[in-house]
Amino acid sequence: MAMKPASPNPHIDDHFVDIQVVPEEEQEQEVGGGMSSPKNKVGKRSNRPIKLKQHRSFNRQVSLETGFSVLNKESKAKDDQRRMLSRSGQSLGGFGSNNREGGGMRKADFSIFRTKSTLSKQNSLLPPSLRRDQSSIGNGIDFHKTDHHGLGGGGFDDESVNKSVPAGRYFAALRGPELDQVKDYEDILLPKDELWPFLLRFPIGCFGICLGLSSQAILWKSLASSPATKFLHITPLINLIIWIFALIILLLVSVTYALKCAFYFEAVRREYFHPVRVNFFFAPWVVCMFLAIGVPPILAPQPLHPAIWCTFMAPYFFLELKIYGQWLSGGKRRLCKVANPSSHLSVVGNFVGAILASKVGWQEPAKFLWAVGFAHYLVVFVTLYQRLPTSEALPKELHPVYSMFIAAPSAASIAWETIYDESDGLSRTCFFIALFLYISLVVRINFFRGFRFSVAWWSYTFPMTTISLATIKYAEQVPCVLSKVLALGLSFMSSAMVSVLFVSTLLHAFVWQSLFPNDLAIAITKRRNNDAGKVFSKEKRPFKKAYDLRRWAKQSPLSFVSSSVSKNNSVSKASDGEKEMSGHLLELRSHNIPKQIQ
């Protein structure tokens, strides 16, 4: 005869009631376990919590309590998710507090931006199981099924990372005059609270330092040799020192960025698709042409060979064909979408190339480059000046970036005078346009206040140097006290600005060690975080529902009755019993609706 299981102790009910869901297998074991011995049952009770058979009402109460506990857990999970999404840069990449290995923070995986060939070699050495594990990240989210791409810290989809980021995405995710600051609600692929490798933090904007120094070499060469400033007796030695120093800085920056191209080519690609930084890819060749123009007479007493112009102008021209083709052909990178003040860098090189071509004796190529540069300068100037409603390139902040407006017309004035060897009406027209824009910037002191130091500020010094050179050329053609004073004043302001930036750069590099912060602009996601969008949409839904309820309450009860009657009339083919039932329902609704509204 099967033994009945002993009833539980009533005292245990008061202290050891374990309310949890019992799996079906355990329930079957308890139901069919009547033939088992009491010893086995005692052993089972010692290994697991006691399951008590409760009344039906108590079971219903337990289900309600567990249901509320599940709701509380879901609400807490949603709150945690919202907090996680609000921390930009930590919800992607597995750098949050939820992702830990061995009790410590997970280290960042910066190989997401490494060169593609290097990544393929590394992945080929891994076992097949580890390659499959790279499709998901450490927190259990499968990013192949989502819109996220390229997450560091455990695994990533490198194919989606290497795709180009649309130009509009940069404007949507970044802010600031140089588009180098990530907005608060955006996530990035790399952590913000950890220092990145030096090459990843080395931007293309460092060539702006070379622009400022090489243009100063030309300025001091003109001050030493120009008849308008001959009374100053400036020694050519200053030009030699600045030229050598600019050449050394150019070599250092070029070698460092070449290493970045070799090891972190994907980061370089992102800089190329950046609407602001793509213009700095013209800077190395402009700097080389600046150094060729400002070479000291001691080093090059004879005119330069045309091969030098071909070497420096050929890569610039091919890159120019690519960028101008995007502006002209339309698409997501047309000019009205990506135009910003730094776009003048892609135009100024035409005038600098025209000056160098004229100095090597090639007049026709010089005229060709001048015509191309002037045509595109007019288009860029009009696009930026009128601020198209569809363009988000010009931010609201005031910044020295607007000094780029004076670079192209002043360079055009110098190029025209160098080509035709006279200062006629067109040359002076371009000079006066640049002078007016310069004055309009100087009278607004707030343009140069309230912004943190950046390496990109160096690129805003060469427009001031260019307008100084144009003024010196104008003083040679129109010699008077006013023109000479203006030339000396603008030259002094340009050199003073370069000196201040040089001291600031040294302080940030060696004293404060903050010259190269994390380059957040290259680490944005290709698409906005969908989870954040869902959270924002869910937060807005209650307001919409409340508005609908208020609108529903304002309606009269007769409108509900009339709407229900119209619905009832549409069902003409229903049976007689169904019609009677619908009539009773209409009466009940007409009596209950006024009470609900009250």
C-alpha positions in Angstrom: 0.0 0.0 0.0 1.4 3.3 -1.0 2.3 5.6 1.9 0.8 9.0 1.9 3.2 11.9 2.2 3.4 13.4 5.6 1.6 16.7 5.9 3.9 19.7 6.4 4.4 21.2 9.8 2.1 24.1 10.4 4.9 26.1 12.0 6.8 25.9 8.8 4.0 27.5 6.9 4.5 30.7 9.0 8.2 31.0 8.2 9.3 29.1 5.1 6.7 29.6 2.5 8.5 29.9 -0.8 6.3 31.5 -3.5 7.7 30.6 -6.9 6.7 29.0 -10.1 7.1 25.2 -10.0 8.2 23.6 -13.3 5.9 21.0 -14.8 8.5 18.2 -14.4 8.6 18.8 -10.6 4.8 18.9 -10.4 4.7 15.5 -12.2 7.2 14.1 -9.8 5.2 15.3 -6.8 2.0 13.9 -8.2 3.4 10.6 -9.2 5.8 10.2 -6.3 3.4 8.4 -4.0 5.3 5.1 -4.4 8.6 6.7 -3.3 10.0 6.2 0.2 9.8 8.9 2.8 13.6 9.0 3.0 13.9 10.2 -0.5 11.3 12.8 0.1 13.3 14.0 3.1 16.4 14.2 1.0 14.6 16.2 -1.7 13.2 18.6 0.9 16.7 19.2 2.3 18.1 20.1 -1.1 15.4 22.4 -2.3 12.7 24.7 -0.8 9.5 23.2 0.4 6.6 23.3 -2.0 3.3 23.6 -0.2 -0.1 22.8 -1.5 -2.3 25.8 -0.9 -5.9 26.5 -1.3 -7.3 27.9 -4.6 -7.8 31.4 -3.1 -4.2 31.4 -1.9 -2.9 30.3 -5.3 -4.7 33.2 -6.9 -3.2 35.5 -4.4 0.3 34.1 -5.1 -0.2 34.6 -8.8 -1.2 38.2 -8.3 1.8 38.8 -6.1 4.2 37.2 -8.6 2.6 39.2 -11.4 3.2 42.4 -9.5 6.8 41.4 -8.8 7.3 40.7 -12.6 5.9 44.1 -13.4 8.2 45.8 -10.9 11.2 44.0 -12.4 10.2 45.1 -15.9 9.8 48.7 -14.8 13.2 48.6 -13.1 14.7 47.1 -16.2 13.2 49.9 -18.3 14.6 52.5 -15.9 18.0 50.9 -16.0 17.9 50.9 -19.8 17.0 54.6 -19.9 19.9 55.4 -17.6 22.2 53.3 -19.8 21.1 55.0 -22.9 21.5 58.5 -21.4 25.2 57.7 -20.8 26.5 58.5 -24.2 29.5 56.3 -25.2 28.9 53.6 -22.6 25.8 51.8 -23.9 27.7 50.7 -27.0 30.9 48.8 -26.9 30.5 47.0 -23.6 32.1 49.6 -21.4 29.2 50.1 -19.0 29.0 48.9 -15.4 26.9 45.9 -16.4 29.7 44.4 -18.5 32.4 43.1 -16.3 34.8 40.2 -16.5 36.3 38.9 -13.3 34.9 41.7 -11.2 36.7 44.4 -13.2 36.0 46.8 -16.0 36.4 45.4 -19.5 39.2 46.9 -21.5 38.4 48.7 -24.7 39.0 47.0 -28.0 40.4 49.7 -30.3 40.9 47.3 -33.2 37.5 48.4 -34.5 39.3 51.2 -36.4 42.4 49.2 -37.4 43.3 48.6 -41.0 41.1 46.1 -42.7 43.8 43.8 -43.8 45.2 43.6 -40.3 41.8 42.7 -39.0 41.3 39.9 -41.6 44.6 38.4 -40.7 43.8 38.4 -37.0 40.4 36.8 -37.6 41.9 34.2 -39.8 44.1 33.0 -37.0 41.1 32.5 -34.7 39.2 29.2 -34.3 35.8 29.1 -36.0 34.0 29.1 -32.7 35.6 32.4 -31.7 34.8 33.9 -35.1 31.2 33.1 -34.5 31.3 34.5 -31.0 32.4 37.9 -32.5 29.0 38.3 -33.9 27.6 39.2 -30.5 28.9 41.4 -27.7 29.5 40.5 -24.1 26.2 41.7 -22.8 24.2 39.2 -24.9 22.9 41.5 -27.6 23.1 40.3 -31.2 24.1 43.4 -33.2 23.8 41.6 -36.5 20.0 41.8 -36.0 20.0 45.4 -35.1 21.0 48.6 -36.8 24.1 49.1 -34.7 27.5 48.5 -36.2 31.0 48.3 -35.1 31.1 47.9 -31.4 34.3 47.6 -29.5 34.8 45.6 -26.4 34.2 42.0 -27.3 33.1 41.6 -30.9 31.9 43.6 -33.8 30.7 43.4 -37.3 33.6 45.0 -39.1 31.8 44.9 -42.5 29.2 47.4 -41.2 31.8 49.5 -39.4 33.8 50.0 -42.6 30.9 51.4 -44.5 30.9 55.1 -45.0 28.9 57.3 -42.6 26.4 59.6 -44.4 27.2 63.3 -44.3 23.9 64.1 -42.7 24.7 61.7 -39.9 27.6 63.9 -38.8 25.4 66.9 -38.6 22.8 65.0 -36.6 25.2 63.4 -34.1 27.8 66.2 -33.7 27.9 69.8 -32.7 30.3 72.7 -32.6 31.9 74.8 -35.3 34.3 72.0 -36.3 31.7 69.2 -35.7 34.0 67.6 -33.1 31.6 67.3 -30.1 29.1 64.5 -29.7 25.6 65.5 -28.7 24.4 64.3 -25.3 21.8 61.7 -26.5 24.2 60.1 -29.0 26.2 56.9 -28.4 29.7 56.3 -29.7 31.7 53.2 -30.5 34.6 53.9 -28.1 34.6 54.8 -24.4 34.8 58.4 -23.3 36.3 57.7 -19.9 39.4 56.0 -21.3 42.3 57.5 -23.1 42.5 56.3 -26.7 45.8 55.4 -28.5 47.7 58.4 -29.7 47.2 57.7 -33.4 43.5 57.6 -32.9 43.6 60.9 -31.2 45.8 62.5 -33.9 43.4 64.4 -36.2 44.0 65.6 -39.8 43.5 69.1 -38.5 47.1 69.1 -37.2 48.2 70.1 -40.7 46.7 73.5 -39.8 49.8 74.1 -37.7 51.9 73.7 -40.9 49.5 76.1 -42.7 50.1 78.8 -40.1 53.9 78.4 -40.0 54.5 78.1 -43.7 52.3 81.2 -44.5 54.3 83.1 -41.9 57.5 82.2 -43.8 56.0 83.8 -46.9 54.9 86.9 -44.9 58.4 87.5 -43.4 60.0 87.0 -46.8 57.7 89.7 -48.2 58.4 92.0 -45.3 62.1 91.7 -45.9 62.0 92.1 -49.7 59.0 94.4 -50.4 59.7 98.1 -51.3 56.7 99.1 -49.2 58.4 97.8 -46.0 62.0 98.3 -46.9 62.3 101.1 -44.3 61.9 98.4 -41.5 65.2 96.8 -42.4 64.0 93.3 -41.6 66.7 90.6 -41.9 66.0 87.6 -44.2 67.3 85.4 -41.4 63.8 85.4 -39.8 62.3 84.0 -43.0 65.0 81.2 -43.0 64.3 80.2 -39.4 60.6 80.1 -39.8 60.9 78.2 -43.0 63.1 75.5 -41.5 60.9 75.2 -38.5 57.8 74.9 -40.7 59.5 72.2 -42.8 60.4 70.2 -39.6 56.8 70.4 -38.3 55.4 69.3 -41.7 57.7 66.3 -41.7 56.7 65.3 -38.2 53.0 65.7 -38.8 53.2 63.9 -42.2 55.0 60.9 -40.7 52.6 60.7 -37.8 49.6 60.8 -40.0 51.1 58.3 -42.4 51.4 55.9 -39.4 47.8 56.5 -38.6 46.9 55.6 -42.2 48.9 52.4 -41.9 47.5 51.2 -38.5 44.1 52.9 -38.2 43.0 53.3 -41.8 39.3 53.0 -40.9 39.6 56.1 -38.7 41.2 57.9 -41.6 38.2 56.9 -43.8 35.8 58.4 -41.3 37.8 61.6 -41.3 37.5 61.7 -45.1 33.7 61.4 -45.0 33.5 64.1 -42.2 32.1 67.2 -43.9 34.6 69.5 -42.2 37.7 67.4 -42.0 37.6 66.3 -45.6 38.7 69.8 -46.5 41.9 69.4 -44.5 43.1 66.6 -46.8 44.0 69.5 -49.2 46.1 71.1 -46.5 49.4 69.0 -46.9 49.7 70.0 -50.5 48.8 73.6 -49.8 51.6 73.6 -47.2 54.1 72.2 -49.7 53.2 75.0 -52.2 53.5 77.6 -49.4 57.0 76.3 -48.6 57.9 76.4 -52.3 56.7 80.0 -52.6 58.4 81.1 -49.3 61.7 79.3 -49.8 64.6 81.6 -48.7 66.7 83.1 -51.5 69.8 81.6 -49.8 68.5 78.0 -50.4 67.0 78.7 -53.9 68.6 81.6 -55.7 67.3 80.4 -59.1 63.7 80.0 -60.1 62.0 76.7 -59.1 61.7 73.9 -61.6 58.2 73.2 -63.0 58.5 69.6 -61.7 58.0 70.9 -58.2 54.7 72.4 -59.2 53.6 69.2 -60.8 54.5 67.1 -57.8 52.5 69.2 -55.4 49.6 70.1 -57.6 48.8 66.7 -59.1 47.4 65.1 -55.9 45.6 68.3 -55.1 44.0 68.4 -58.5 42.8 64.7 -58.4 41.3 65.2 -54.9 39.7 68.4 -56.2 38.0 66.5 -59.0 36.6 64.1 -56.5 35.2 66.7 -54.1 33.9 69.1 -56.8 32.3 66.2 -58.6 30.3 65.4 -55.4 29.3 69.0 -55.1 28.2 69.1 -58.7 26.6 65.7 -59.2 24.3 66.1 -56.2 23.4 63.3 -53.7 23.9 63.3 -50.0 27.3 65.2 -50.3 26.2 68.0 -52.6 27.4 71.5 -51.7 24.2 72.7 -50.0 24.4 69.8 -47.6 28.1 69.8 -46.7 29.1 73.5 -47.2 30.9 75.0 -44.2 33.5 77.7 -43.7 36.4 75.2 -44.0 35.2 74.4 -47.5 37.3 77.4 -48.5 40.4 75.2 -48.0 39.5 73.3 -51.1 39.3 76.5 -53.1 42.3 78.4 -51.8 44.7 75.8 -53.1 43.7 76.8 -56.7 45.0 80.3 -56.1 48.1 79.1 -54.3 48.8 76.7 -57.2 48.3 79.6 -59.6 50.9 81.7 -57.8 53.4 78.8 -57.8 52.7 78.0 -61.5 53.4 81.7 -62.4 56.7 81.7 -60.4 57.9 78.6 -62.3 57.0 80.2 -65.6 53.8 78.4 -66.6 51.3 81.2 -67.1 48.6 79.3 -68.9 48.1 76.6 -66.1 48.2 79.5 -63.7 45.3 81.2 -65.4 43.4 77.9 -65.6 43.7 77.3 -61.9 42.7 80.8 -61.1 39.5 80.5 -63.2 38.6 77.2 -61.6 39.2 78.6 -58.1 37.3 81.8 -58.6 34.2 80.0 -60.0 34.0 77.7 -57.1 34.7 80.4 -54.6 31.7 82.3 -55.8 29.5 79.2 -55.4 30.8 78.5 -51.9 30.6 82.1 -50.9 27.0 82.5 -52.0 26.0 79.1 -50.5 27.4 80.0 -47.1 26.3 83.6 -47.1 22.6 83.0 -47.7 22.4 80.0 -45.4 20.0 77.7 -47.2 17.2 76.3 -45.0 18.2 72.8 -46.0 21.8 73.4 -44.9 22.9 72.7 -41.3 26.6 73.3 -41.9 26.9 76.7 -40.2 26.3 76.4 -36.5 24.9 79.1 -34.3 28.1 79.5 -32.2 30.4 82.3 -33.0 33.9 81.2 -33.7 37.2 82.2 -35.6 36.2 79.6 -38.2 34.6 82.6 -40.0 38.0 83.9 -40.8 38.1 81.4 -43.6 35.9 83.7 -45.6 38.8 86.1 -46.1 41.3 83.5 -47.3 40.0 82.9 -50.9 39.5 86.6 -52.0 42.9 87.7 -50.7 44.7 84.7 -52.3 42.8 85.5 -55.5 44.1 89.1 -55.4 47.7 88.0 -55.0 47.4 85.3 -57.7 46.0 87.7 -60.2 48.7 90.3 -59.6 51.4 87.6 -59.8 50.0 86.2 -63.1 49.5 89.5 -64.9 52.2 91.5 -63.0 49.9 94.4 -62.3 47.2 95.4 -59.8 44.2 96.2 -62.0 40.6 96.5 -61.2 39.9 92.8 -60.6 42.8 92.3 -58.3 41.8 95.3 -56.2 38.2 94.2 -56.2 39.1 90.9 -54.6 41.4 92.7 -52.1 38.6 95.0 -51.1 36.2 92.2 -50.6 38.7 90.4 -48.3 39.4 93.6 -46.4 35.7 94.3 -45.7 35.2 90.7 -44.5 38.3 91.1 -42.2 37.0 94.3 -40.7 33.5 92.8 -40.2 35.2 90.1 -38.1 37.5 92.3 -36.1 34.7 94.6 -34.9 33.0 91.5 -33.4 35.2 90.6 -30.4 32.7 87.9 -29.3 33.8 85.8 -32.3 37.0 85.0 -30.5 35.7 84.4 -27.0 34.1 81.6 -25.0 35.6 78.6 -26.9 38.1 76.0 -25.8 41.5 75.7 -27.5 41.8 73.3 -30.4 44.5 72.3 -32.9 42.2 73.3 -35.7 42.6 77.0 -34.7 45.9 77.0 -36.4 44.2 76.7 -39.8 42.4 80.0 -39.1 45.7 81.9 -38.9 46.8 81.6 -42.5 43.8 83.6 -43.8 45.0 86.5 -41.6 48.5 86.0 -43.1 47.0 86.0 -46.6 45.2 89.3 -46.2 48.4 90.8 -44.8 50.3 89.7 -47.9 47.6 91.1 -50.1 47.8 94.4 -48.2 51.6 94.5 -48.8 51.1 94.0 -52.5 48.5 96.8 -52.5 50.9 99.1 -50.6 53.5 98.5 -53.4 51.0 99.6 -56.1 49.5 102.5 -54.0 52.3 103.8 -51.8 50.9 106.0 -49.1 51.0 106.3 -45.4 47.6 104.7 -44.9 48.4 101.6 -47.0 51.7 101.1 -45.3 50.2 101.5 -41.8 47.5 99.0 -42.8 50.0 96.5 -44.1 52.1 96.8 -40.9 49.1 96.5 -38.6 47.7 93.4 -40.3 51.1 91.8 -40.4 51.6 92.5 -36.7 48.2 91.0 -35.8 48.9 87.9 -37.9 52.2 87.2 -36.3 50.8 87.9 -32.8 48.0 85.4 -33.3 50.5 82.8 -34.5 52.7 83.5 -31.4 49.8 83.1 -29.0 48.7 79.9 -30.6 52.3 78.6 -30.5 52.6 79.2 -26.8 49.1 77.7 -26.2 50.1 74.6 -28.1 53.2 74.1 -26.0 51.3 74.6 -22.8 48.6 72.1 -23.8 51.2 69.6 -25.1 53.8 69.6 -22.3 52.3 71.2 -19.2 48.6 70.3 -19.2 49.0 67.3 -21.6 45.6 68.0 -23.2 46.6 68.8 -26.7 45.1 65.6 -28.2 41.9 64.6 -26.4 39.8 61.7 -27.5 38.6 62.3 -31.1 34.9 61.6 -30.5 33.9 62.8 -34.0 35.2 59.6 -35.7 33.5 57.2 -33.2 29.9 58.0 -33.9 27.5 55.2 -35.0 26.3 55.0 -38.6 22.7 55.2 -37.4 21.1 56.6 -34.3 20.5 54.1 -31.4 17.1 52.6 -32.0 16.7 51.7 -28.4 17.0 55.3 -27.4 14.5 56.2 -30.1 12.1 53.6 -28.7 12.5 54.9 -25.2 11.8 58.5 -26.3 8.7 57.4 -28.3 7.4 55.4 -25.3 7.8 58.4 -23.1 5.7 60.5 -25.5 2.8 58.0 -25.8 1.2 58.7 -22.5 0.8 62.4 -23.3 -0.8 61.5 -26.6 -3.2 59.2 -24.8 -4.1 61.8 -22.2 -4.8 64.2 -24.9 -7.1 61.7 -26.6 -8.9 61.1 -23.3 -9.5 64.8 -22.8 -10.8 65.2 -26.3 -13.0 62.1 -25.7 -14.4 63.7 -22.5 -15.3 66.9 -24.3 -17.6 65.1 -26.7 -21.3 64.9 -25.9 -23.1 61.6 -25.0 -25.4 62.0 -28.0 -22.4 61.8 -30.4 -21.6 58.3 -29.0 -25.2 57.2 -29.3 -25.4 58.5 -32.9 -22.2 56.9 -33.9 -23.3 53.6 -32.4 -26.7 53.9 -34.2 -25.0 54.5 -37.5 -22.9 51.4 -36.9 -26.1 49.4 -36.0 -27.8 50.5 -39.3 -24.8 49.3 -41.3 -25.5 45.7 -40.1 -28.8 45.3 -42.1 -28.4 41.7 -42.9 -28.1 40.5 -39.3 -30.6 38.1 -37.8 -33.6 39.3 -35.7 -32.1 38.1 -32.5 -28.8 39.9 -33.1 -30.8 43.2 -33.9 -32.6 42.9 -30.6 -29.4 42.3 -28.7 -27.8 45.3 -30.3 -30.7 47.4 -29.3 -30.3 46.4 -25.7 -26.6 47.2 -25.9 -27.4 50.7 -27.3 -29.7 51.4 -24.4 -27.1 50.3 -21.9 -24.4 52.5 -23.5 -26.7 55.5 -23.6 -27.3 55.1 -19.8 -23.7 54.4 -18.8 -21.8 57.0 -20.8 -23.1 60.1 -18.9 -22.1 58.5 -15.7 -18.6 57.8 -16.9 -18.1 61.3 -18.1 -19.3 62.8 -14.8 
